[in-house]
């Protein structure tokens, strides 16, 4: 029987692969710090909310990490989930029933799965498999998953909203590459795209997760009521746009190229995420919390260079596809200098949400 396919189309925006200087592997320490900060909440959620009734007769507990990228953060998160589930069984005196674990690492087909799988922990206590494809569509059979995890992935939209690159639209984002300092119509186009994407995400997960199964989402966001232009992560993307416009003025890139380039990221508020969950209706919100500010453990102090490396790991593929490889070094050198000249400060939030699949019928 053929696999069920979703009609949802999605663009691919893989992180920089490999383990080189600009790789995501070497420049995702902030995401690791967030995963570490969320560890206690996830452990508590599993201890309180995991229902043994969902355990399969085959004694295989299936976990999916959606938007896994190339590691090592995905391995840290998955190992923590496995250990927390094992502890839940052991604390109930069910040592003989501790299941085997199968973990599905999901990302777009263009993700560097070679680096991911060559760096799998040799002492892992789970069977690993890769699942290519967009998490905005179906990826797994009906009622096959018991736990879904996704960290720093759902802020990536399935595509740039069509209106923002349409010269005849009031949402045409001329001279900018992001929505946070743009016209209201641009922000509206982004928020609408986010709502449509999340509808697809939850519709797919509702079919794939067993009743009583859990989802943990860790997403960068925007505090309720905070203007888009005040959010620190949004301002870092605006800085990329400023650097590109400077390069256009110097004739290094065409202004038309900049006008047609937009970053497909949206930082939603807790209210927007809750609304998306409520519209789907298949999941209950067991916990939603904002993580306190994370104290960096990076060996280097915050600087334009460190932030530019972080941004390059995430955006290099997107920028290279649109502008070519030749501008990358100058663009991110300029980014580092601009940040150091005027460091960006402002509010932001990272949401941790625990959802449970409601019973059907």
N, C-alpha and C positions, 0 to 999 in steps of 0.2 A: 504494500500500500504506500502511496507517495506521501511524503511529509506535507503537513498543512502549511501553506505559505500565506503570509500576510500581504495585503495590497499596499501597505505603508512603505513608501520609498524613503530612503534616508541617505544623506551624503556621509562620507567617511572622513573623519578628522583624527587619524592616529597620532599618538605622541611620538616623539623622536625615538627611534629604536636603537638597538645595539647597546654598548656600554661605554661609548666614547665621551669626549669632553662635554658635548651638548646634549647628551642622551637624557631621556626621562629617568632612566635608572639612576643616573648620577645627580639629577636635579629635581628630585621629588621628595626632599626631606620634609617640606612643610606638610605634604599630604600624609607622610608617615607620622609626624607629630600629632596630626589630627586623629589618625587611626588609633594611636596610643592613648590620646585623651578620651576617645570614645569607648575604649576597651571595657572600662568598668560598667558603663551604661549597658553595653551589649551583654556582658556577663550576667548582670542583674536581670535583664530582660529575659534571657534564656532560662535562668533559674526560676523565674516567676511565671513565665508565659508558655514555655514549651510543654505541650500536652503529649503524654506517652501514647495516647490513643491514635496519634497520626503515624506511629512507628509502623513500618511496612512488615508484612509477613516474611518478606525475603531478607529482612534484617539488614537492609542497605539504606542508609540515611543520605539523601541526595541534596547537595548544596550547590548553588550557582553564585558566582561572583560576576556581576554584570558591569562591563567596562573595566576589565581587569588590567589593561595595558600590559606592560612588560615586566613588572616586578620592580623591587622586592616587596612593595607594600601589600600586594594581593596575597602573598604567602603569609605575611604577618597576620593579616585579618582572618584568613581562612584557618590558620592554625589556632587562633584564639577561639573561633567558633567551634571547631572540633573539640578542643579541650573543655569548653564550657558545656557542650552537650554531654560529653563523657562524664563530667563532674555531676551533672544533673542526674544521670542514671545512677552513678555510684552513691550519691547522697540519699537516694531512695532505696538503697540496698539491692539494686538491680544490676550488679556487676556482670552477671551471666547474660544479661540482655543488651549490654552495650553493643550498638550496631557497628557494622563496617561503614566506612564513609566513602562516598564518591563525590568528587568536586568537579564541577564544570566551570572552566575559565572561559568567559565570553568577551569578545570584542569584535570590531569590524574585521573583515577578512584581510584588510591591509595592515592590521596590527602585526607587530614583530613577534609572532608566536615562536619563532626559532629561539630568540633570546629568552623568552618566557620559559620554554620547556627545558632548555639547556641549563637554566638556573634553578630548576625545581629543587627544593630541599631534599637531600638524599635520605634523611631520617623521617620523612613525612609519614603520617598515619592515615593516609587516604589514597584512593585511586584517582588519578588525574586525567581529565579529558578536555580538549579544546572545542569550543562551539563558536564558529564564526557567524557574524550577522549582527544586525542592528537590534538593540533591545527595545526599540519602538515597534517591533513586530514579534510574531511568534518565533520561539526558538526551541521549545521543548514539547513533548507529548502532553496530553491532558493529564492533570493531577499527578505529575511525576516528581515535583520538587517539594521539599519539606522546609527549606530555608533559602532565602534569597538575600544577598548582600550587594550593595552598590555604594561605592564611595567616590566622591568627586568625579562623577560621570554625568549625572542627570541635568547639570546646568548646561551641557552641550545640547543645542537644538538639533533636530533632524536635518534642518537646512536653514539657510538664511531666508527670512521672510521675503517673498517675491516682491512685495510692494516697495521695499527699500532700495531696490535696484531698477525700479521702473520709473523712467524719467517723466512719465505722464501721471504718476501717482503723487498725491500730497505727502506720502510717506517717503518719497525719494530722499535718500540720505546723502546728498551732495556735500563733499568736503569733509565727511566724517566716516569712520569705519565702525561706529558703535552707537548705541541708542541713548546712553545715559546723559549726554549733553545735547541731544538732538531735539527736533520738534516733537510735540506730543503724539503726532501721528506715527512717528517712528517707534516710540516706546510702546504705543498701542499695538503696532504690528508685531513686535517682539513678544509682548505678553499674550497676544492671540495665538501665535505660533507655539508658545510654551503650553498653553492650555490644550491645544490640539494634540501636541506630542504626548502630554501626560495622559490624555484620554486613551491614546493608543497603548501607552506603556501599561496602564492598569488593566485595560481590557485583555491584553495578552497575558499578563501575570495572573489574572483571575482564573484563566483557563488552565494554567500550568501548575499552580500551587494547590496542594491538597487542602481541604477544609481543616482549619486549625493551624495551617502552616504560617510561617513568619516571614516578614520582609523587614530588613534594616536598611534605611537610606541615610547616607551622610552626604549633605549637599551644602555648598557655599550659598549664601543667600543675602537677603536684604531685610533688616529689621522692619517690622510693621510700621508704616507711616513715614519711613525715611525716604527722602527723594533719591531717585536713582543716581543723580549726580553727586551725592554725598557719600556713597558707598565706596570704600577704599579699593576694592578689587575692580569696580567699574572705572575708577579713576586711573588705575594702572593700564587698562585697555585704551582709555582715551589718550594716554601718553604715547602709546604705539601709533595712534592716528596722527598725533601732533608731529611725531618724527617722520612719518610718511609724507605729510604735507610739506614739511621742510625740504624733504628730498625732491618733491615735485617742483617746488619753487626754484631749486637748483638745477632742474632739468634731468635729474638722475632717474626719475620715473615720471610717467605721464600723469597729469591730474585726472584724466579720464579713468586711468587704471585705479587710482585711489577712490574715485567716486563709485566705482563698481565693486569695491571690496568692502565686505562687512564681516565682523567676527560673529559666528553663530553661537553665542553664549548668552544665557539669561539667568540673572540671579533673582530668584523668586522670593517673595516674603512667606513667612509661615502661613499667613491667611490664604495666599494663592495655592500653596501646597495642600492645605486642608480642603480648600474648595475642590481641587482636582480629585482628591480621595473621596470626598462626599459625592461628587457627581458620578463616580464609578459605582459606588454603593456596595462593593463586594468585600471591602476591608474595614475593619474597625481600627481606630487609632488608639493603641495601648499606651503610647508614650510619644511625646514630641518635646524636645528640649533644645535650647541653644547652648552650645559649648562655651565655657568661659574662655577668654583670650588665652592662646597657647603661648607659653614661654619657649622661645626657640632654643634648641639644643645644637644648632648649627655651629661648626667650629669657626665660622667666619661671622663677623658682626653684620647686621643689616646694612646693605649698601646697594648702590645702583648696579654694580657688577653682579652681585648675587641674585638680585631680582631679575636682571636681564637674562641670566642663564636659566632661571626658572621659567621665564616667559618664553624663551627661545625653545626650550624642550617641549612646550605645549603648542606653540604656534608656528614653528619652523615649517612643517609640512604644508600648512594652510597658506602661508605667505609665499613659499617657494612655488607652489602650484600656480599662484596668481601672478606673481611678479618675476619669477625666476630666481635662481640661486644667487645671482651676482650681488643683490642688495643686502643680503643677510648680515654680513659682518658690520657694515656701516650702520645699518638700521639699529642693531642692538648695541653697538658702541655709543651711538647717539642717545639711545634710550637710557643707558647707564649714566651718561654725563648729565642728562636732563634731570634724572631722579636725584642724583647727588646735589645738583644745584638747588633743587626745591623738593625735598623729600615729601612723599605723599602720606598724609594721615587722614583718618576718618573712620566712621563706624562700619562694621561688617558683622556678619554672623555666620556661624556654621550650624546647620540644623541636624539633629539626629532624630529620626522618626522610626518607631517600631509599629508595624502594622500586622494584624492577624486576619487571615482569610476567614470570612464568615461562613457559617454553614449554609448550604443551598437548600432551597425548597421551604 
